[in-house]
Amino acid sequence: MIETFNPDSADEAGAIVSDALAAETPLEIVGGGSLRGIGRPLETGYALSTAGLSGVSLYEPEELVLRAGPGTPMSQIKMQLDQQGQMLAFEPPDLGVLMGGDSEQGTLGGIVAGNLAGPRRVKSGAARDHFLGVEAVSGRGELFKSGGRVVKNVTGYDLCKLLAGSWGTLGVMTEITVKVLPAPEKTRTVLIECADAAKAVAAMTQALSSPHDVSAAGWVPQAVASRSSVSYVSSTQKALVAIRAEGIGSSVEARCEALRDELAAFGNIEELHSHNSSRFWEEMRDVRLLDPVEGDGCIWRISMPPASAPELLGGLHDALDMEAFLDWGGGLIWAHVCGMADGGSYVIRRALGTGQGHATMIRGSLEQRLIHPVFQPEPAPIEKLTRNLKEAFDPHGILNPNRMYDGI
């Protein structure tokens, strides 16, 4: 049984880390727990929960800035932003169901620590691009602050960028400041029947390269599309390219009409409006279309240059019992691999080669995550830099030890 500490202030969090440091006792850093199964299994007897470091302490809609504790539920943040017609533009995913749990359990700290983003990343970037400021406790038990309430050029290290994607291995965040943006008035999605992955990537590339301000582009094969709760998508019995346009109603309508004309050569075209469009992209964002709850298998998140996606996808399909779809204009593969003791790790890592992309085992068994790399192995120079950062922030390795790599 893991003993859990629940600080309700930055000072108390610092005292807990300092006590753990003095006793040379490692700590698991946990928020809502929805992403707890990502990374190598932790062997700690104690956990520090950020659940008590919760609540929005500052929200200025006119200044497009929000500050909250890391344990603040994303559902609470979304509700407050919705009331003002605003959003987190990087479209944070809710991976609770994907990880075998419940939806709406995620927290702001988990999203930022994982540097997670949804389909709008092709336009708006990842969580780190909207991460303005942080207050945190290092593995030395020292409280530090970085950033502020605006985006500006600064001299020195941007610690926000380091903490985003560090999965709690560098520090315990106690307060997070993020940029918010106005939510779009209307959303529409252009759907193109397209069974060929290479042709699909070409269509997405053309759409994203157009002047029509596309905010998302993905491709779902027939079997994946059939699971959609959007009746038109599931009933087509076709593989589909999806292109999203957002903004003022008249502008969205005009841009979708232009996209339909420009992409007509790729296949038959239809549109999803408003509610159906939003629901479809929520399914893409939260990876609901793979239906991984049924049966076994690993869930992989593979990023690479969009031009490489069709060949990589074809090779993986030949070697693995796999189902997959594309997001980020072809730059991201979400894959469900079944029937492999290593979850497909060897085949996927070999297919990516050196420097061709990144693959993360988002969901796997305890044994698979213990034996096989969860995060993409780093080239020697990058690995050295990563270890130097761990040494600087957490020299005794007490924060989420070994979650990402051995010793990190």
N, C-alpha and C positions, 0 to 999 in steps of 0.2 A: 504494500500500500504506500503510495507516494504522499508525503506530507506537503500540503500546499500553503504558501504564505500569500496573504491578500493585502498588500499595501494600498492605502488610499491617498497617499501623497508622494511627491518626488523624494522628500527627505526620508520617508519610511522605506521606500524602495531602495534608496542608497544605503540605508542602515542594514537592510536584509542582504544586499550584495556584499557589503563590507564584512558582515558576520560570516557569510559563506566563504569569502576569500580567506578570512583568518582561520577558518576550520578546514580549508582546502576541500570544500564540499561543492560539487557541481550542481547547477540549477537548471531545470528546464523552464524556459520562458514561454508562457502560454496565455492566450487571450480567450476567445470564445471556444476554442478547441476544434473548429471546423477544418482547420488545415494541419492539425496535429500529426496526421499520418504522412505528411510530405517530408521527405528527407530520411536520412539513416536513423534507425531506432536509437533512442537515447537510453542510457543506463544511469539514471539518477534517482536518488531517494527523495529528492525535494524539488518542488516546483514553485515558481513565482508567477502568480496570476495577475494580469493587468485589469481584471474585471472591475476592481475598485477604482481604477484610474479612468473613470468614465464620465461622460457628459460633455456637452458643447459649452465651452467657456467664453467664446467670442464668435459672433457671426455678424458680419457687416455686409449685407447684400449689395449695397452701393459700391463697396470697395472690392467685391468679389473675393472675399477671404473668410475662412472658417478655421477655428482652432478648437480642438477637442482632445480628450484623453484617448490613449490607444485602445482602451477597453470599450469605447463607445460603439454600440451595435451599428452596423451599416444601415439597418432598417430605420433607426432613429435619425441618422444623418440624412438619409433619402427623404424621410417625411418632412424634415425641416426645410430642405432644399426645394421640395415639390411645392411647399406653401408659398415660396417666393419665385416659382418658375425658374429655378436654377438646377444645376447638376454638377457632378464630378465628371468632367469631359472624357476622362480616360476609361469610362464605362466599367467600373470594378465588377468582376464576376462574383457570383455566389456559387462556390464549389462544394457546398455542404452535402448535397445529394450525391454528387459525383464521388465524394469521399466516403459514402456509406452512411451519412448522418442525415440531419434535417436541414432544410433551407432556412435562411435568415438567421444564422448563428454567427456569421462572420463579423469581424470588428475592423475598425479603421487601422489599428496597429497591424493586424494580420495582412491586410491588403498592401500596406506600405512596406512591411518587412519582406513580403514576397515579390514586391514590384509588379503586381498583377494588373492586367488591363484586358479589356474586351475588344470587340470588333472595331471600335473607333480608334484604336491605336494607330492605324494607318494614316489617320488625319491628325489626331491630338496627342500622340505619344503615350508613354507608359506612366505609371504612378509617380515615378521619380521626377518626371517633367512638370508635375503639379505640386510637388512637395516643397513648400516654401521655408519651413522652419521646424526645428525640433528641440526639445529638451529631453535629455537621456542620462542614464547612469552607465558608465563604462564598467568593464570587468575589474577595474581597479577600485570600484566603489566611489568613483568621482562623478559628480554631477556636471554636465557640460551642456552648452546651448550652441546652436548654429542656425544661421539664416534669420529670417524675419517675416514680415507680412507682405513683402513685395518681391518681385523678380528683378534683380539688378546684378551688374557685374561687380564681383568682389575679388579682393586679393586673398590668397591662401586656399586651404582645402575646403571644398564644399562637402561637409560631413553628411548633409541630407542625402546626397547621391550615393555615399558609401553605405549608409544604413538601409537605403531602399534596395531590397534584394539580398540582404545579408542574413535573413531568416533568424534574427535574434542572436546571432553569434558574436556581434560586436558591442551591443549595448541593449539596455532595457529602456525603450522609449517611454517617457512619462507625459509628454504633451506633443501634439502634432499640429502644424499649421499647413493648410492646403489651399490652393487656388480653386475657385468655383467659377462657372460660366453660365450664361443664360441657356436654358433648355430650349430645344427647337420647338417651334409652333406646330409644325407638321412633319410627318415621316411617311415616306413612300419607298417601296422596294420594287425594282424592275427584276423580273424573273425570266431567265432565258433557258430553254431546254437545251442541254448540252451534256452528252454522255462521255466525251473525251476530255481527259484532264489537261492535256496540252492546249486544246482549243479553249477550254475554260479559263486557263491562266492567261491566254492571249486576250480573251474578252475582258477579263478583270483588269489587265494591264492597260488596255485601251481606255477603259472607263476611268481608271484612276489617273491616267495621263491627260484626260480631257479637261476642259475648263468648267466642268459642271459640278465641281465641289462635292465629289462622292465621299461619304463618310464611312462606308464599309463595303467590303466585297468578299464573297465567299462562294464555295462550291460544295454541294452535297450530292453524293451519288444516290441512285434510286433507293437502295435499301435504307440509307440514312434518312432521306427525305420522307420515307413512308412512316417514320415515327413521329413526325411533327404533329403538334396539336392544332396546327392551322390546316383546316380541311382542304383548302386548295392545294397546298404543298404536298400533303400526304396522299391525295387522291390522283395526282397527275401520273403516278407510276413512271416518272421520268427523273433523270438526274438534272439538277438545276444550278445555274449560276445566279447569285443574288447580288444586286447592286443597290445600295441604299443612298437616298438623297434626303436631306433634312433642312429645315429652315422655315422661312415665311411661306405660307400656303401657295400663293401665286408663283413664287420662285421655284418651289419644289415641283409644282405641276409642269412648269415650262422646262425645267431641267430633265425631268423624267421623259417628257415627250422627245426632247433632243437625244437622250440616251437610247430611247427605243429606235429612233431613226438610225443612229450611228452604229448600233449593235445588231441590227436586223439580220445581217448576214450570218450571224453565229447560230441562229435557231429561232424557233417560235417564241414570242414574247408576251408576257402578261404582267400585271402589277398587283402588289399588295398595298392596301391603304391603311393608314392609321393603326387601329388596334391590332389587326392581323400582322402588319409589318413589325410593330413593336414586339409582339409575342414571338414571332419567328426569330428575331435577333436576340431576344432573351434566351431562347433555346440554344442558339449558337454560342452566346456568351458563357452560359453556364454548362455547356457541353452535355445538355440533356439528350441530344439526338443519338448518342452512342449507346444509351441504355446499359451502362456497365454494371448496374446493380444486379442484373440477371447473370448468373454463372460466374466463372472465374475470369482471370486475365488481368493484364496490366494496362494502365492508361498512360500514354506517352504524349508529351507536348514537344513537338519538333519544329524548330525554326531554322530557316535557310533562305537563300535568295529565291524569290518566286520563280525565276527561270529554271531553277534546279528541281522544283517540286515535282513536275510530271515524271521525270526519269527516276527520281528517288522513290516516289510513290509506287511506280510500276515495279521497281526492283524489290521493294518491301512486300508488295502483294504476292510476288512470285515466291518469296522465301518464307512468308509467314501466313498464318491464319489470322487475318487482320481486317478490320473495318476502319475507315478513316474518312475525314472530310477536311476541306481547306478553309482557312480564314486568312485575314490580313492580305488579301489579294494574291494568295498563293504562298505567302511567306511563313505560314504556320500550318502544320499538320497536327490535328488531334487524332490519335490512333488508339484503338482497342485491340490488343494482341492476346490471343488465347492459345492454350495448348503448348506453351513453352516453359520449361523449368526456370529459365532465366528471364522470362517475360519478354523475350525478343531482344534483350540487351546486346548480345554479341552481334547479331545481324544489323541492328540499328546503328551501333557505334561504328562498325566496319563500313557500312554504307555511307555514313557521313564523312569518314576519313578524317584528315587533319585540317581543321580550320574551315570546313565546309558548312558548318551549322552547329546547332546546339540541341541536345535531346535531354529532357528531364522526365524521369519516371515519376509521374504525378501520383499514381496509385499502384501499389504492388503489395505483395504479401510481406510479412515480417522477415521471412527468410530471404526473399528476393532483395529487399532493401538493405539487408545486412551484408549480403555477399556481393552484390553487383552495384556498380556506381549508380547513384540516383541522379546526381547532377553531372553535367558534361565534364569529363576529365580535362584539366587545363594544361596548355603547353607549359614547359618548364619555367620560362620567364614570368608568365602570368601567375603560375602557382607560387613562385617565390614572392611576388608582390602580395598575393593574397595572404600568405603566411606572415609576412612582415606586418600587414595590417592587423591581423589577429593578435600578433605579439604586442603591437602598440596599444590596442584597445583592451585586450583581455589576456595578459601575459601568462596567467595561470590556468587558462582554459576552463573557466567555471561556467560560462554562459553557453547553453545548448551545445555542449562539447560533442564534436564529431558529427554534427547533424549534416553538414555539407560534404566534408571530406575528412579523412583521418587527421586528427589534430586541429580541425577547424570547426 
